[in-house]
Amino acid sequence: MRAPYGIGPLAPVVLAVRGAALLLALVALARTAVQGLAEPGLALVFGLLVAAGELARRGAAGGEREPAPLAAAGALAYALLGDSAGRPTTHGALQVIAVVVVAQALAAVPRGACGRRTDADRAARRTLTVGFAAVCFQPLYASGQAERWFGDGPWFPLFPLTVLALTALCDAVLAALLARSAARAGGPGALPPYASLLVDEVRALAGTGVAIGATGVVTALGVAVAGPWAPAVLCGPLLLTQVSARRYTAVRTTCGQTMASLARATEIAGYTPPGHARRVAALATAVGRELGLTGPRLTVLEHAALMHDIGQLSLLDPVAGGATARLPAAEQRRIALLGGAVVRRTGAGPEVAAVVERQADPYREQPLSARIVRTVNAYDDLCGESVGGPLRALEQLRLGTGHDHQPQVVEALGRVLARGGLTPAGAG
């Protein structure tokens, strides 16, 4: 039975992240309880902003990296807050952490009452990243060191922007660690390289991450000039961004569900073995990560792998085992072109259709994603034919590297399978 999330060989990583966040939260809460709140009005404004942002989220829909951008921006703004209406603040780094922790806890109560699960890892990430930003900003600002470095003029915003960049990198490191742990819990052969996940997280910062960071810095600067009412005005655009991003994510989720349903059509009709498209998509995605694919390119690969056999529905009689490699080259090309035409009608995008259409081309003329799908598909077909297990299937793929498969793709497949104990693709 598959281990639940956070339990398994990489559980120490998850436990370390959660433990560090818990320890930091306890220290911050204890210190704030002993010394009392500084500027309680500001603490209330930012606490309500973080709590409202957490309550506004509806859950992390498929692929949504930050389901509560308003809460993230509010927490960052409080961490980067130096003045309020022209007067220096004295709340300090530990109070920032305490306010954010309390706000997250208060927002979790009604969410839990409605049956919505609390993401402990995301809460731990926010606590650690906001703590990092506050520790980098507050002592330097309060001591006057930041003003001596950057001056009290147009260059001063470079200070919070620098802290913001370092905080984003810290969050990407934590997110990649937790994503790798989640992938390891996903089963054998699913563990991607950490460097690939980190690059993926850093690239993702160019989207909603920029809007969150910019809103946090602008809100902090706005409060410094105008006072506590500034967040109500400055966070409005981010709320609109959140709504737009959620709609875009919903469209992507619907498109993915459509492709998954179409992929099963070949199985239901008896053209491919049960679970073939799902296995090829999962293994192709792991191989793509191994070869450095990230972000949109990895999504294109996954969708193309799901849909690579859809053209077989044009055949009068199914091919034994769904292995079209035995058909004449002209017939293979016809099936691939028909499959690409179907994909174009699903709204999956021309990139996905191009990968499906080029499945019958010589591998030297194919893009990398098509080469990966071709090789992983052949591996799954060979395992289904009981050629002697995964080692024998890999050996046959290596023998075909002169004409049918790119050697680098075959070796990447071997490394992915080795990490999963060379589990046959058809298993389970």
Residue pairs with C-beta under 8 A, 6 or more apart in sequence:
2 185
2 186
2 187
3 185
4 185
5 182
5 185
6 14
6 15
6 121
6 181
6 185
7 185
8 181
8 184
8 185
9 184
10 180
10 181
10 184
10 185
11 181
13 177
13 178
13 180
13 181
14 121
14 178
14 181
17 121
17 124
17 125
17 128
17 174
17 177
17 178
18 120
18 121
18 124
20 124
20 128
21 123
21 124
21 125
21 127
21 128
22 124
24 97
24 127
24 128
24 131
25 97
25 98
25 101
25 127
27 94
28 94
28 95
28 96
28 97
28 98
28 101
28 131
29 98
29 101
29 102
31 94
31 95
31 98
32 94
32 95
32 98
32 99
37 43
37 91
37 95
38 89
38 90
38 91
38 92
38 95
39 84
39 89
39 90
39 91
41 228
42 78
42 81
42 84
42 89
42 91
42 223
42 228
43 91
43 95
43 99
45 228
45 231
46 74
46 75
46 77
46 78
46 81
46 99
46 103
46 231
47 99
47 100
47 102
47 103
47 106
48 103
49 70
49 71
49 74
49 77
49 103
49 231
49 235
50 71
50 74
50 75
50 78
50 99
50 100
50 103
50 104
50 107
51 71
51 103
51 104
51 106
51 107
52 70
52 71
52 107
53 68
53 69
53 70
53 71
53 72
53 73
53 74
54 68
54 71
54 103
54 104
54 107
54 108
54 111
55 107
55 110
55 111
56 68
56 70
56 71
56 239
56 242
57 67
57 68
57 71
58 67
58 246
59 67
59 116
60 67
60 119
60 122
61 67
61 246
61 249
61 250
61 253
62 249
62 252
62 253
62 256
63 249
63 252
63 253
64 245
64 246
64 249
65 175
65 204
65 207
65 208
65 209
66 72
66 208
66 209
66 212
67 122
69 208
69 211
69 212
69 215
69 238
69 241
69 242
69 245
70 235
70 238
70 239
70 242
71 103
71 104
71 107
71 126
72 126
72 212
72 216
73 211
73 212
73 213
73 215
73 216
73 219
73 235
73 238
74 216
74 219
74 231
74 235
75 96
75 100
75 103
75 126
75 130
75 216
76 130
76 133
76 164
76 167
76 212
76 213
76 216
76 217
76 220
77 215
77 216
77 217
77 219
77 220
77 223
77 231
78 91
78 96
78 99
78 100
78 130
78 134
78 220
79 93
79 96
79 130
79 133
79 134
79 137
79 138
79 216
80 133
80 137
80 160
80 163
80 164
80 216
80 217
80 220
81 89
81 91
81 220
81 223
81 224
82 88
82 89
82 137
82 141
82 146
82 220
82 224
83 89
83 223
83 224
83 225
84 223
84 224
84 227
84 228
85 223
85 224
85 225
85 226
85 227
85 228
86 224
86 225
88 142
90 142
91 138
92 134
92 138
92 142
93 131
93 134
93 135
93 137
93 138
93 139
94 134
96 130
96 131
96 134
96 138
97 127
97 130
97 131
97 134
100 126
100 127
100 130
101 127
104 123
104 126
104 127
108 118
108 123
111 118
112 118
121 178
125 171
125 174
125 175
125 178
128 170
128 174
129 167
129 170
129 171
129 174
132 166
132 167
132 170
133 163
133 164
133 167
136 163
136 166
136 167
137 146
137 159
137 160
137 163
140 146
140 149
140 159
141 147
141 159
146 156
146 159
147 156
149 159
150 156
150 158
150 159
157 217
157 221
160 217
160 220
160 221
161 217
164 213
164 216
164 217
168 205
168 209
168 213
169 202
171 201
172 198
172 201
172 202
172 205
173 198
173 201
175 201
176 194
176 197
176 198
176 200
176 201
177 194
179 197
179 201
180 191
180 192
180 194
180 197
183 190
183 191
183 192
183 197
184 190
184 191
187 420
188 419
188 420
188 421
188 423
189 282
189 283
189 286
189 416
189 417
189 419
189 420
189 423
190 282
190 286
190 420
191 286
191 419
191 420
192 286
192 289
192 290
193 289
193 290
196 289
196 290
196 292
196 293
196 294
197 289
199 292
199 294
200 294
200 295
200 298
203 294
203 295
204 295
205 213
208 241
208 245
211 237
211 238
211 241
212 238
215 234
215 235
215 237
215 238
218 234
219 230
219 231
219 234
219 235
222 230
222 231
222 233
222 234
223 230
223 231
255 346
255 347
255 348
256 303
258 346
258 347
259 303
259 306
259 307
259 343
259 346
259 348
260 278
260 306
262 307
262 310
262 342
262 346
263 277
263 278
263 281
263 306
263 307
263 309
263 310
264 277
265 310
265 313
266 272
266 276
266 277
266 309
266 310
266 312
266 313
266 322
267 273
267 274
267 275
267 276
267 277
269 313
269 318
270 318
271 309
271 312
271 313
271 315
271 318
271 319
271 322
272 309
272 312
272 322
273 321
273 322
273 384
273 426
275 426
276 309
276 322
276 380
276 384
277 305
277 306
277 307
277 308
277 309
278 306
279 380
279 425
279 426
280 305
280 306
280 308
280 373
280 376
280 377
280 380
280 425
281 302
281 303
281 305
281 306
283 376
283 379
283 380
283 413
283 416
283 425
284 301
284 302
284 305
284 372
284 373
284 376
285 298
285 301
285 302
285 305
286 416
287 372
287 375
287 376
287 409
287 412
287 413
287 416
288 297
288 298
288 301
288 302
288 369
288 372
289 298
290 412
290 415
290 416
291 368
291 372
291 408
291 409
291 412
293 301
293 368
293 369
297 369
300 349
300 351
300 352
300 355
300 369
301 355
301 369
301 372
301 373
303 348
303 349
303 352
304 343
304 352
304 355
304 356
304 369
304 370
304 373
305 372
305 373
305 376
305 377
307 339
307 342
307 343
307 346
307 348
307 352
307 356
308 339
308 355
308 356
308 359
308 373
308 377
309 322
309 324
309 339
309 377
310 339
310 342
310 343
310 356
311 334
311 335
311 336
311 337
311 338
311 339
311 340
311 342
311 356
312 318
312 319
312 322
312 324
312 335
312 339
313 342
314 334
314 335
314 338
315 335
319 326
319 327
320 326
321 381
321 384
321 385
322 381
323 381
323 385
324 331
324 332
324 335
325 332
325 378
325 381
327 335
329 360
332 359
332 360
333 360
333 361
335 360
336 356
336 357
336 358
336 359
336 360
337 357
339 356
339 357
339 359
340 353
340 354
340 356
340 357
341 353
343 352
343 353
343 356
344 350
344 353
354 367
354 370
355 367
355 369
355 370
355 373
358 365
358 366
358 367
358 370
359 366
359 370
359 373
359 374
359 377
361 370
362 403
363 370
363 371
363 374
363 403
363 404
363 405
363 406
364 406
366 374
368 409
371 405
371 406
371 409
372 409
374 404
374 405
375 397
375 405
375 406
375 409
375 410
375 413
376 413
376 425
378 397
378 400
378 404
378 405
379 390
379 393
379 394
379 397
379 413
379 425
380 425
380 426
382 392
382 393
382 396
382 397
383 389
383 390
383 393
383 424
383 425
383 426
384 425
384 426
387 393
387 396
389 422
389 424
390 417
390 422
390 423
390 424
390 425
391 422
393 424
394 410
394 413
394 414
394 417
397 405
397 410
397 413
398 407
398 410
401 407
401 410
417 423
